[in-house]
Amino acid sequence: MDNVEHVTVSLPADLVRDIDRLEKSRSSFVTEAVRHELDRRRRHELRHSLQNPHRDSTDLAEQGAEVRLVHREP
């Protein structure tokens, strides 16, 4: 890891014990877990955005579809 920041995080003792049983490096485990959670949240936000598009986005998409139809007609 080239660019690393040190942070202090408090975790319940039972979680720390579980991490220590499974992993040699707490930092690596926490890094992987945080990345996984951030990816999960991004995917959730994307799905939400696709299912509930902003009105402006819908209007622009419809305008784009109309422009494509005009250009395709002979």
PAMIZA-340044 format. One record per residue: x negated, y, z negated of N, C-alpha, C, O in turn; residue in three letters. Coordinates in steps of 0.2 Angstrom, whole numbers. Layout:
N
+-------+-------+-------+-------+-------+-------+-------+-------+-------+-------+-------+-------+--------+
|   n.u |   n.v |   n.w |  ca.u |  ca.v |  ca.w |   c.u |   c.v |   c.w |   o.u |   o.v |   o.w | residu |
+-------+-------+-------+-------+-------+-------+-------+-------+-------+-------+-------+-------+--------+
|     X |     Y |     Z |     X |     Y |     Z |     X |     Y |     Z |     X |     Y |     Z |    Ala |
...
+-------+-------+-------+-------+-------+-------+-------+-------+-------+-------+-------+-------+--------+
***
This chain:
74
+-------+-------+-------+-------+-------+-------+-------+-------+-------+-------+-------+-------+--------+
|   n.u |   n.v |   n.w |  ca.u |  ca.v |  ca.w |   c.u |   c.v |   c.w |   o.u |   o.v |   o.w | residu |
+-------+-------+-------+-------+-------+-------+-------+-------+-------+-------+-------+-------+--------+
|    -4 |    -6 |     0 |     0 |     0 |     0 |    -4 |     6 |     0 |    -8 |     8 |    -5 |    Met |
|    -4 |    10 |     5 |    -8 |    16 |     6 |    -6 |    22 |     2 |   -10 |    24 |    -2 |    Asp |
|     0 |    23 |     2 |     3 |    29 |    -1 |     8 |    27 |    -7 |    13 |    25 |    -6 |    Asn |
|     5 |    27 |   -13 |     9 |    24 |   -19 |     9 |    29 |   -24 |     5 |    33 |   -25 |    Val |
|    15 |    30 |   -27 |    17 |    34 |   -32 |    18 |    30 |   -38 |    22 |    25 |   -38 |    Glu |
|    15 |    32 |   -44 |    17 |    28 |   -50 |    23 |    31 |   -53 |    23 |    37 |   -54 |    His |
|    28 |    27 |   -55 |    34 |    29 |   -59 |    35 |    25 |   -65 |    32 |    19 |   -65 |    Val |
|    38 |    27 |   -69 |    40 |    24 |   -75 |    47 |    22 |   -75 |    52 |    26 |   -74 |    Thr |
|    49 |    16 |   -76 |    56 |    13 |   -75 |    57 |     9 |   -82 |    53 |     5 |   -84 |    Val |
|    63 |    10 |   -85 |    65 |     6 |   -90 |    69 |     1 |   -88 |    74 |     2 |   -85 |    Ser |
|    68 |    -6 |   -90 |    72 |   -11 |   -88 |    74 |   -15 |   -95 |    70 |   -15 |   -99 |    Leu |
|    80 |   -18 |   -95 |    81 |   -23 |  -101 |    76 |   -28 |  -101 |    73 |   -31 |   -96 |    Pro |
|    74 |   -30 |  -107 |    69 |   -35 |  -109 |    71 |   -42 |  -105 |    66 |   -45 |  -103 |    Ala |
|    77 |   -44 |  -105 |    78 |   -50 |  -102 |    77 |   -50 |   -95 |    75 |   -55 |   -92 |    Asp |
|    78 |   -44 |   -91 |    76 |   -44 |   -84 |    68 |   -44 |   -83 |    66 |   -48 |   -79 |    Leu |
|    65 |   -41 |   -88 |    57 |   -41 |   -87 |    55 |   -48 |   -88 |    50 |   -51 |   -85 |    Val |
|    58 |   -52 |   -93 |    56 |   -59 |   -94 |    57 |   -63 |   -88 |    53 |   -67 |   -86 |    Arg |
|    63 |   -62 |   -85 |    65 |   -66 |   -79 |    60 |   -65 |   -73 |    58 |   -69 |   -69 |    Asp |
|    59 |   -58 |   -72 |    54 |   -56 |   -67 |    47 |   -60 |   -68 |    44 |   -63 |   -64 |    Ile |
|    45 |   -59 |   -74 |    38 |   -62 |   -76 |    38 |   -70 |   -75 |    33 |   -72 |   -74 |    Asp |
|    44 |   -73 |   -76 |    44 |   -80 |   -75 |    43 |   -82 |   -67 |    40 |   -87 |   -66 |    Arg |
|    46 |   -78 |   -63 |    46 |   -79 |   -56 |    40 |   -76 |   -52 |    38 |   -79 |   -47 |    Leu |
|    37 |   -71 |   -54 |    33 |   -67 |   -50 |    26 |   -65 |   -54 |    26 |   -65 |   -60 |    Glu |
|    21 |   -65 |   -51 |    14 |   -62 |   -54 |    14 |   -55 |   -54 |    11 |   -52 |   -59 |    Lys |
|    17 |   -51 |   -50 |    17 |   -44 |   -49 |    24 |   -41 |   -50 |    28 |   -42 |   -46 |    Ser |
|    25 |   -38 |   -56 |    31 |   -34 |   -57 |    32 |   -29 |   -51 |    38 |   -28 |   -49 |    Arg |
|    27 |   -25 |   -50 |    27 |   -20 |   -45 |    30 |   -22 |   -38 |    34 |   -19 |   -35 |    Ser |
|    27 |   -28 |   -36 |    29 |   -31 |   -30 |    36 |   -33 |   -30 |    40 |   -32 |   -25 |    Ser |
|    38 |   -36 |   -35 |    45 |   -38 |   -36 |    50 |   -32 |   -36 |    55 |   -32 |   -32 |    Phe |
|    48 |   -27 |   -39 |    53 |   -21 |   -40 |    53 |   -18 |   -33 |    58 |   -15 |   -31 |    Val |
|    47 |   -17 |   -30 |    47 |   -14 |   -23 |    51 |   -18 |   -18 |    55 |   -15 |   -15 |    Thr |
|    51 |   -24 |   -18 |    55 |   -28 |   -14 |    62 |   -28 |   -15 |    66 |   -27 |   -11 |    Glu |
|    64 |   -28 |   -22 |    71 |   -27 |   -24 |    74 |   -20 |   -22 |    79 |   -20 |   -20 |    Ala |
|    70 |   -15 |   -23 |    72 |    -8 |   -21 |    73 |    -8 |   -14 |    78 |    -5 |   -11 |    Val |
|    68 |   -10 |   -10 |    69 |   -10 |    -2 |    75 |   -14 |     0 |    79 |   -11 |     4 |    Arg |
|    76 |   -20 |    -3 |    82 |   -24 |    -1 |    89 |   -20 |    -3 |    93 |   -20 |     1 |    His |
|    89 |   -17 |    -9 |    95 |   -13 |   -11 |    96 |    -7 |    -6 |   102 |    -5 |    -4 |    Glu |
|    91 |    -3 |    -5 |    91 |     3 |     0 |    94 |     0 |     7 |    98 |     4 |    10 |    Leu |
|    91 |    -5 |     9 |    93 |    -8 |    16 |   101 |   -10 |    16 |   105 |    -8 |    20 |    Asp |
|   103 |   -13 |    10 |   110 |   -15 |     9 |   114 |    -9 |     9 |   119 |    -9 |    12 |    Arg |
|   112 |    -3 |     6 |   116 |     3 |     5 |   117 |     6 |    12 |   122 |     9 |    14 |    Arg |
|   111 |     6 |    16 |   111 |     9 |    22 |   116 |     6 |    27 |   120 |     9 |    31 |    Arg |
|   116 |    -1 |    27 |   120 |    -5 |    31 |   127 |    -4 |    29 |   132 |    -3 |    33 |    Arg |
|   129 |    -3 |    23 |   135 |    -2 |    20 |   138 |     5 |    23 |   143 |     6 |    25 |    His |
|   133 |    10 |    22 |   135 |    17 |    25 |   136 |    17 |    32 |   141 |    20 |    34 |    Glu |
|   132 |    13 |    36 |   133 |    13 |    43 |   140 |    10 |    45 |   144 |    12 |    49 |    Leu |
|   142 |     4 |    41 |   148 |     1 |    43 |   154 |     5 |    41 |   159 |     6 |    45 |    Arg |
|   153 |     9 |    35 |   158 |    14 |    33 |   159 |    19 |    39 |   165 |    21 |    40 |    His |
|   154 |    22 |    41 |   154 |    27 |    46 |   157 |    24 |    53 |   161 |    28 |    56 |    Ser |
|   155 |    18 |    55 |   158 |    16 |    61 |   166 |    14 |    60 |   169 |    15 |    65 |    Leu |
|   168 |    12 |    54 |   175 |    11 |    53 |   179 |    17 |    52 |   185 |    17 |    53 |    Gln |
|   175 |    22 |    49 |   179 |    29 |    48 |   175 |    35 |    51 |   172 |    39 |    47 |    Asn |
|   175 |    35 |    58 |   171 |    40 |    61 |   173 |    47 |    59 |   179 |    48 |    58 |    Pro |
|   168 |    52 |    59 |   170 |    59 |    58 |   174 |    61 |    64 |   173 |    59 |    69 |    His |
|   179 |    66 |    63 |   183 |    68 |    68 |   179 |    71 |    74 |   181 |    70 |    80 |    Arg |
|   174 |    75 |    72 |   170 |    78 |    77 |   166 |    73 |    82 |   166 |    73 |    88 |    Asp |
|   164 |    67 |    79 |   161 |    62 |    82 |   166 |    58 |    87 |   164 |    57 |    93 |    Ser |
|   172 |    57 |    85 |   177 |    54 |    89 |   179 |    59 |    95 |   179 |    56 |   100 |    Thr |
|   179 |    65 |    93 |   181 |    70 |    99 |   175 |    70 |   104 |   177 |    70 |   110 |    Asp |
|   169 |    70 |   102 |   163 |    70 |   106 |   163 |    63 |   110 |   162 |    64 |   116 |    Leu |
|   164 |    58 |   107 |   165 |    51 |   111 |   170 |    51 |   116 |   169 |    49 |   122 |    Ala |
|   176 |    54 |   114 |   181 |    54 |   119 |   179 |    59 |   125 |   181 |    57 |   131 |    Glu |
|   176 |    64 |   124 |   174 |    69 |   129 |   169 |    66 |   133 |   169 |    66 |   140 |    Gln |
|   164 |    62 |   130 |   159 |    58 |   134 |   162 |    53 |   139 |   160 |    52 |   144 |    Gly |
|   167 |    50 |   136 |   171 |    45 |   140 |   174 |    48 |   146 |   174 |    45 |   152 |    Ala |
|   177 |    54 |   145 |   181 |    57 |   150 |   176 |    59 |   156 |   177 |    59 |   162 |    Glu |
|   170 |    62 |   154 |   165 |    64 |   158 |   163 |    58 |   163 |   162 |    59 |   169 |    Val |
|   162 |    52 |   159 |   159 |    46 |   163 |   165 |    44 |   168 |   163 |    42 |   174 |    Arg |
|   171 |    44 |   166 |   176 |    42 |   171 |   177 |    47 |   177 |   178 |    45 |   182 |    Leu |
|   176 |    53 |   176 |   176 |    58 |   181 |   170 |    57 |   186 |   171 |    57 |   192 |    Val |
|   164 |    55 |   184 |   159 |    54 |   188 |   159 |    47 |   192 |   156 |    47 |   197 |    His |
|   163 |    42 |   189 |   163 |    36 |   192 |   168 |    36 |   197 |   168 |    31 |   202 |    Arg |
|   173 |    40 |   197 |   179 |    39 |   202 |   176 |    42 |   209 |   173 |    47 |   209 |    Glu |
|   178 |    38 |   214 |   175 |    41 |   221 |   179 |    47 |   223 |   178 |    49 |   229 |    Pro |
+-------+-------+-------+-------+-------+-------+-------+-------+-------+-------+-------+-------+--------+
***
